[in-house]
Amino acid sequence: MPNAQRLDFVVQDDSAGQRLDRFLVSVLADYSRAQIQKLITDGHVTVQRPPTRTLVPKANLQVHEGDQVVVDAPEASPSPISAEALPLEILYQDLDLAVLNKPAGMVIHPAAGHGSGTLVNALLHHLTDLSGIGGQLRPGIVHRLDRGTSGLMVIAKHDRAHQELSRQFHDREVEKEYIALVWGVVQAGRRIDAAIGRDPANRQKMSARAKHAREAVTRITRAHHLPGLTLCQVAIHTGRTHQIRVHLSAIGHAVVGDSLYGGVHRRVAGDIRAVQRLERPFLHAARLAFTHPSEQRRMQFIAPLPADLEAVLDRLPGWPPEKKK
């Protein structure tokens, strides 16, 4: 295929048993599942199983550890998504990538119910030097943040950067740390190692008790205790959907303000009633570190808490912590 971009992936043990379309969604964050299925149907995906077996690629094909999955992304064409002049805080950009501080409430991709006002709509306005990404001239979404989560994201501007950044995420070379306010007392050093999958009783939720689940590891690196609450610094070693929210809820310490996973309480002690002002989970992607895809230098970015979370924190007893003399 002329001008196509070849993307190679080897299935690791924690992805074995997944459907082919779900595996590709997990390693190609820029594509929706529907787009992946169309690539498969249109013959842009091949699957080789060692030592020499070539499989017929279908969306529901179960991949095995060691399978080599190749995607020949088609030649770039103009994006059907409209550019929108939405406010966006871009912290850094060069010819390969951009790093931004996503506001809470912004959906990543246009989809049913969110045809406009998304991060991709905004990026098409702010980034004017894009080349082919996923078959279209659009920003490359390498990883995602939930709609209600604010914080740092890295965006690829062309296919080569997209492939290398995707590889770093897949190979767990990217450092991701979040700040979360949770219910109860959680100690620093706590490690949560529990596989995550789709909740069979509620398709909007993920669960640490799902039958079909993938490895997920979360670690509490720092903790500051407040009355009935803990302000945590959280590092994730995998990037599963809703991972931090699911893991903290699973150990009985849901993220404050997270209505989906039990983080909204009707009865709250008077001295911490400020948490009822939250209109979203108290979760912020505060630190992101990765290797530049072409210059090979390590890059690190820090994003302070946004105003809505800072305002709640400032009203809680015990904050800010007293400085040691």
Disulfide bonds with the S-S distance in Angstrom:
none
